[in-house]
Amino acid sequence: MVEQSASMPAVADPIGAFTEQALERHLASLEKAPAFWLERKRAAYAKFASLPLPGRTDEAWRFSTVSGVSLDGFTPAAPAAAPAQRRPAGIDIAAAATLAFVDGRPAQAGPIAPELAQRGVVVSTLTQALAEHPDLLREHFMAQPQKLGSAKFAALHEAFVEDGAFVFVPKGVEIDAPIVVVHAASRPQGALFPHTLVIADDGSRVTVVDHFVSAGDTRQFACGANDLYAGHGAKICYAAAQCWSTKALSLQFNSTVVRRDARVQSLNIHLGGGQARHESLSQLQAPGGFSEMLAVTVASGAREFDQRTLQIHQAPNTKSDLLYKNALLDKARTIFSGLIIVDPDAQKTDAYQRNANLMLSDDAESNALPGLEIQANDVRCTHGATSSRIDPEQEFYLKSRGIPPKAADELLIFGFFEEVLNRLESEELHAALRTLIRSRVRM
């Protein structure tokens, strides 16, 4: 037997506390779940257990601190007979309906407006949807394969997800006020698997806001996912604010499907997490589809934010527009790796991708890997990445008018972010997210 020397690094456990026994305890708590759901979970666990943790030679994890992506020490929630009772605070905005989850379990929910319920709008939990709308879950829940490097963690999510938000908007129904979902983590060393599924049927319109928060600044593991499906002519505005603990390991997978003449706007705001990886996949499957992918990140301390994106154009006359902006302070690191793929039949594609980094410290580090893979000959595709400092002339202009240096820099940072936030149609949502970001920016 070979003993490991004291100088050799410990090998991370590829499954941690997420053993077969833990899975069986989880499945036993889902006694009312349909057979197909339990079968999917067992198949997902088998995939999770068979795949290795990411390594330094994995191209999909290039520049990432893979040693920090470990499951050691985290524990899934114990089965509970009753739902959570405490409702966490969310973004302060008037909502058409609200849902809240604490450690993956439903907390008190705000009722949906009666007129929306009468028109067939559904805002419920995944557990309720399994009983009342199983066919929709079969079709749309994690229907798109993971393509950006985190197949192991996506399988872990599918195996252990306990509950989540389910939003269905019927054909032709338009909802003016947003639906707000809060996912809260309360257990130190705890693992949770937040999920939001949004299905907008043909010609419908909806705004959904996810807010991820931690109780206290403790070490946690959040492995979340969301699915956005926009039917023909539908419009979805999705905004997510990630405010986990600064000691949390966060992995989030976004999957968007855009059908004919549909439009999806997805804005992700990254403010929390010690090491946070966000993967966003957008598939334009029919002519006239448009996907707008936006992100704002405030990176401070020694934290790492890893962003991976994939825009796939599968049909002619589709458009995608990606704009990711990062502000880096202290010794923070960001990674952006984005790829645009244009299939052979996707003529007349119009695709754009830009990553901009505002460097606010000599010790901060940004890495950018934009890319194109074009298989059609009549397209317009543009991509690029920039890293720059605050413009000295702009800074001098503000200081010369009596604005203190720190306040001047904060104004310039928010001016940098406004290009993204201004794309939101809702001024109320714009203001709420601006306030949230301002609470996290301290020069």
C-alpha positions in Angstrom: 0.0 0.0 0.0 1.4 3.4 -1.0 1.1 6.1 1.7 0.4 9.7 0.6 3.2 12.0 1.7 2.4 15.1 3.6 3.5 17.3 0.7 1.1 15.7 -1.8 -2.3 17.5 -2.3 -5.4 15.7 -1.1 -7.4 14.2 -4.0 -10.9 15.6 -4.1 -13.7 13.1 -3.6 -15.7 13.0 -7.0 -19.0 12.4 -5.2 -18.5 13.8 -1.7 -21.5 13.2 0.5 -23.7 12.7 -2.6 -23.6 8.9 -2.3 -26.1 6.3 -3.5 -27.4 6.2 0.1 -28.0 9.9 0.1 -29.9 9.6 -3.2 -32.1 6.8 -1.9 -33.0 9.0 1.1 -33.8 11.8 -1.2 -36.0 9.6 -3.4 -37.8 8.1 -0.4 -38.9 11.6 0.5 -40.5 12.0 -2.9 -43.1 9.3 -2.4 -45.8 11.1 -4.4 -43.5 11.7 -7.4 -44.4 9.9 -10.7 -42.3 7.0 -11.8 -40.7 8.8 -14.7 -39.3 11.5 -12.3 -37.6 8.9 -10.1 -36.2 7.1 -13.1 -34.8 10.3 -14.4 -33.1 11.0 -11.1 -31.6 7.6 -10.9 -30.3 7.9 -14.5 -28.9 11.4 -13.7 -27.1 10.1 -10.6 -25.5 7.2 -12.5 -24.2 9.8 -15.0 -22.9 12.1 -12.2 -21.1 9.2 -10.4 -19.5 8.1 -13.7 -18.0 11.5 -14.7 -14.8 12.9 -13.2 -14.4 16.2 -11.6 -13.0 18.9 -13.9 -9.2 18.8 -14.4 -6.6 21.4 -15.4 -6.3 19.9 -18.9 -10.1 20.3 -19.6 -10.4 23.0 -22.3 -13.9 23.9 -21.0 -12.3 24.8 -17.7 -9.4 26.8 -19.1 -8.2 29.5 -16.6 -10.6 28.2 -13.9 -9.4 27.3 -10.4 -10.4 23.7 -10.7 -9.0 22.8 -7.3 -11.8 24.9 -5.8 -14.5 23.0 -7.6 -14.8 20.2 -5.0 -17.8 18.6 -3.3 -15.8 17.8 -0.1 -17.6 19.0 3.0 -21.0 19.8 1.5 -24.1 17.9 2.5 -27.5 17.6 0.9 -30.5 18.6 3.0 -32.1 15.9 5.1 -35.6 14.8 4.1 -38.3 17.0 5.7 -41.9 16.2 6.3 -43.0 19.9 6.1 -42.1 22.8 3.8 -40.0 25.7 5.1 -42.0 28.3 7.0 -39.8 31.3 6.9 -40.1 33.4 3.7 -36.8 35.1 2.7 -36.8 38.7 1.6 -36.5 39.3 -2.1 -36.1 42.2 -4.5 -38.4 45.1 -3.7 -40.7 45.3 -6.7 -44.4 45.0 -7.3 -45.0 41.4 -8.5 -47.8 39.5 -10.2 -46.9 36.5 -8.1 -44.1 35.5 -5.8 -42.5 32.2 -4.8 -39.8 31.5 -2.2 -37.7 28.5 -1.4 -35.4 28.0 1.6 -32.7 25.3 1.1 -34.7 24.0 -1.8 -38.0 23.7 0.0 -41.1 25.9 -0.6 -41.7 28.7 1.8 -44.8 31.0 1.9 -45.9 32.1 -1.5 -47.7 35.2 -2.6 -51.0 34.4 -4.5 -51.3 34.9 -8.2 -53.7 37.6 -9.3 -57.2 36.0 -9.8 -57.6 37.3 -13.4 -54.3 35.7 -14.3 -55.3 32.4 -12.8 -58.6 32.5 -14.7 -56.6 32.9 -17.9 -54.6 29.8 -17.3 -51.4 31.2 -15.9 -49.6 28.8 -13.6 -47.1 29.9 -11.0 -46.4 26.9 -8.7 -43.7 24.6 -7.5 -42.1 21.8 -9.5 -43.8 19.3 -7.0 -47.2 20.7 -7.8 -46.4 20.7 -11.6 -45.4 17.0 -11.4 -48.9 16.3 -10.2 -50.8 18.7 -12.4 -48.7 19.2 -15.5 -46.3 16.2 -15.9 -46.2 16.3 -19.7 -44.8 19.9 -19.6 -42.0 18.8 -17.3 -41.3 15.7 -19.4 -40.9 18.0 -22.4 -39.0 21.0 -21.0 -37.3 20.2 -17.7 -33.5 20.1 -18.4 -34.3 19.1 -22.0 -31.2 20.5 -23.5 -27.9 18.6 -23.0 -25.2 20.3 -21.0 -22.5 21.5 -23.5 -20.3 23.9 -21.6 -18.2 21.7 -19.4 -20.4 21.0 -16.3 -22.2 17.8 -17.3 -21.2 16.2 -14.0 -22.8 19.0 -12.0 -25.9 19.3 -14.2 -26.4 15.6 -13.6 -26.0 16.1 -9.8 -28.5 18.9 -10.0 -31.1 16.7 -11.7 -30.5 13.8 -9.3 -30.9 15.9 -6.1 -33.1 18.8 -7.0 -35.9 18.8 -4.4 -38.2 21.6 -5.7 -38.2 24.8 -7.7 -40.3 27.3 -9.5 -42.7 26.4 -12.4 -44.1 29.2 -14.5 -46.5 28.5 -17.5 -48.1 31.3 -19.5 -50.8 30.1 -22.0 -51.0 31.1 -25.6 -51.6 34.8 -26.2 -51.6 35.8 -22.5 -49.4 38.8 -21.5 -48.4 39.6 -17.9 -47.3 43.2 -17.2 -45.8 42.8 -13.6 -42.9 40.4 -13.0 -43.1 37.0 -11.3 -40.5 37.0 -8.5 -38.8 33.9 -7.2 -36.4 33.9 -4.2 -34.0 31.0 -3.5 -32.4 31.2 -0.1 -29.6 29.2 1.5 -29.5 29.0 5.3 -27.3 26.0 6.2 -23.6 26.3 6.7 -21.8 23.7 4.5 -25.2 23.0 3.0 -25.9 22.1 -0.6 -29.0 23.3 -2.5 -30.3 22.9 -6.0 -32.5 25.8 -7.1 -34.4 25.5 -10.3 -36.7 27.8 -12.3 -38.7 26.5 -15.3 -40.4 29.1 -17.5 -42.7 28.1 -20.4 -44.1 30.9 -22.5 -46.6 29.5 -25.0 -47.1 31.0 -28.5 -47.7 34.8 -28.5 -47.4 35.2 -24.7 -45.3 37.6 -22.7 -43.8 37.3 -19.2 -41.0 38.7 -16.9 -39.5 36.4 -14.3 -37.0 37.5 -11.7 -34.8 35.0 -9.7 -33.0 36.2 -6.6 -30.4 34.0 -4.9 -29.5 34.9 -1.3 -27.6 33.5 1.6 -28.3 33.8 5.3 -25.0 34.8 6.7 -21.5 34.7 5.1 -20.9 30.9 5.4 -19.5 28.3 3.1 -22.3 26.8 0.9 -22.7 24.9 -2.3 -25.4 26.2 -4.8 -25.9 24.1 -7.9 -28.7 25.7 -9.8 -30.4 25.6 -13.2 -33.1 27.3 -15.2 -34.9 26.5 -18.4 -36.5 29.2 -20.6 -38.8 28.1 -23.4 -40.3 30.8 -25.7 -42.9 29.5 -28.2 -43.6 31.1 -31.5 -43.9 34.9 -31.1 -43.5 34.7 -27.3 -41.5 37.2 -25.2 -39.6 36.4 -22.1 -37.6 38.8 -19.9 -35.6 36.9 -17.3 -33.4 38.6 -14.7 -31.4 36.8 -12.1 -29.5 38.4 -9.2 -26.9 36.0 -7.6 -26.2 37.2 -4.1 -24.9 34.1 -2.4 -22.4 34.2 0.4 -18.9 35.4 -0.5 -17.7 32.0 0.7 -20.1 30.0 -1.5 -19.2 27.7 -4.4 -21.8 28.5 -7.1 -22.6 26.7 -10.3 -25.5 27.9 -12.4 -26.7 26.5 -15.8 -29.0 28.6 -18.0 -30.7 27.0 -21.0 -32.8 29.0 -23.4 -34.9 27.8 -26.4 -36.2 30.4 -28.8 -38.8 29.5 -31.5 -40.1 31.4 -34.5 -40.3 35.2 -34.1 -39.8 34.8 -30.3 -37.6 37.0 -28.2 -35.8 36.2 -24.9 -33.9 38.7 -22.9 -31.8 37.2 -20.1 -29.9 39.4 -17.6 -27.7 37.8 -15.0 -26.2 39.9 -12.2 -23.3 38.3 -10.3 -22.6 39.8 -6.9 -22.0 36.9 -4.6 -20.0 33.6 -4.4 -16.4 33.0 -3.5 -16.0 31.0 -6.7 -18.9 31.3 -9.1 -19.3 29.6 -12.5 -22.2 30.6 -14.8 -23.0 28.7 -18.0 -25.5 30.1 -20.5 -26.7 28.2 -23.6 -29.1 29.8 -26.1 -30.6 27.9 -29.0 -32.4 29.8 -31.8 -34.4 27.0 -33.4 -36.7 28.8 -35.9 -36.6 31.8 -38.2 -37.1 35.2 -36.6 -35.9 34.2 -33.2 -33.9 36.7 -31.1 -31.9 36.0 -28.0 -30.3 38.8 -25.9 -27.8 37.6 -23.3 -26.7 40.2 -20.8 -24.6 40.1 -17.6 -23.2 42.4 -15.0 -20.5 41.3 -12.5 -19.0 43.0 -9.5 -15.9 41.1 -8.6 -14.0 42.0 -5.4 -11.7 40.5 -2.9 -10.0 37.3 -4.1 -13.1 35.9 -5.7 -13.4 34.3 -9.1 -16.3 34.6 -11.6 -16.3 32.2 -14.5 -18.7 32.8 -17.4 -19.2 30.4 -20.3 -21.6 31.1 -23.1 -22.8 29.4 -26.3 -25.1 31.0 -28.9 -26.3 28.3 -31.4 -28.1 29.5 -34.5 -30.0 26.5 -36.0 -32.3 28.3 -38.4 -32.1 31.2 -40.9 -32.9 34.8 -40.1 -32.1 34.6 -36.4 -30.3 37.1 -34.2 -28.4 37.0 -30.9 -26.8 39.8 -29.0 -24.5 39.2 -26.0 -23.1 41.9 -23.7 -21.2 40.9 -20.6 -19.7 43.6 -18.4 -17.4 43.0 -15.4 -16.0 45.5 -12.8 -12.9 44.0 -11.1 -11.5 45.2 -7.8 -8.8 44.0 -5.4 -7.4 40.6 -6.4 -10.5 39.4 -8.2 -10.5 37.2 -11.3 -12.9 36.8 -14.1 -13.0 34.4 -17.0 -15.2 34.8 -20.1 -15.4 32.1 -22.7 -18.0 32.6 -25.4 -18.7 30.8 -28.6 -21.1 31.5 -31.5 -22.1 28.5 -33.6 -23.9 29.0 -36.9 -25.3 25.8 -38.5 -25.1 25.2 -42.3 -28.8 26.1 -42.8 -28.7 29.2 -40.6 -28.3 31.7 -43.4 -28.9 35.4 -42.7 -27.7 35.0 -39.1 -26.9 38.1 -37.2 -24.8 37.4 -34.1 -22.9 39.7 -31.8 -20.8 39.0 -28.7 -18.9 41.5 -26.5 -17.2 41.2 -23.1 -16.0 44.4 -21.5 -13.9 44.5 -18.3 -13.3 47.5 -16.1 -10.0 47.0 -14.2 -10.1 48.9 -10.9 -7.0 47.3 -9.4 -3.5 46.5 -10.5 -3.9 43.0 -8.9 -7.2 42.1 -10.6 -7.1 39.7 -13.6 -9.5 39.2 -16.5 -9.3 36.4 -19.1 -11.4 36.5 -22.3 -11.9 33.8 -25.0 -14.5 34.9 -27.5 -14.9 32.6 -30.5 -16.9 31.9 -33.8 -17.7 28.6 -35.6 -19.5 29.5 -38.8 -20.8 26.9 -41.2 -23.0 29.2 -43.4 -21.8 31.7 -46.0 -24.3 34.5 -45.7 -24.0 35.8 -42.1 -22.9 38.7 -40.0 -21.1 37.7 -36.9 -19.0 40.0 -34.6 -17.2 39.3 -31.4 -14.6 41.0 -29.2 -13.3 41.6 -25.7 -11.8 44.6 -24.0 -10.1 45.4 -20.7 -9.6 49.0 -19.6 -9.3 51.3 -16.7 -11.4 54.3 -15.6 -10.9 57.1 -18.1 -8.6 59.7 -16.3 -10.3 62.6 -18.1 -13.8 61.5 -17.0 -12.5 61.0 -13.4 -10.8 64.5 -13.5 -14.0 66.1 -14.8 -16.1 64.8 -11.8 -13.4 65.6 -9.2 -13.0 69.1 -10.6 -16.7 69.7 -9.7 -16.3 68.8 -6.1 -17.2 65.1 -6.2 -14.9 63.1 -3.8 -12.7 60.5 -5.6 -14.5 57.4 -4.3 -17.9 58.8 -5.2 -16.6 59.8 -8.6 -15.3 56.3 -9.3 -18.6 54.8 -8.2 -20.5 57.1 -10.6 -18.2 55.9 -13.4 -18.7 52.3 -12.6 -22.4 52.7 -12.7 -22.1 54.5 -16.0 -20.2 51.5 -17.3 -23.1 49.2 -16.2 -25.9 51.3 -17.4 -25.3 50.2 -21.0 -26.5 46.8 -19.9 -29.3 47.9 -17.5 -30.7 50.4 -20.0 -31.8 47.5 -22.2 -34.5 46.5 -19.7 -37.9 47.8 -20.7 -39.2 48.0 -17.1 -37.9 51.1 -15.3 -39.1 49.7 -12.0 -37.0 46.5 -12.5 -34.1 48.6 -13.7 -34.2 50.8 -10.6 -34.5 47.7 -8.2 -31.5 46.0 -9.8 -29.5 49.2 -9.8 -30.1 49.6 -6.1 -29.1 46.1 -5.5 -25.8 46.5 -7.4 -25.1 49.8 -5.6 -25.3 48.0 -2.3 -22.4 45.8 -3.3 -20.1 48.4 -4.8 -17.7 49.8 -2.3 -14.6 51.6 -3.5 
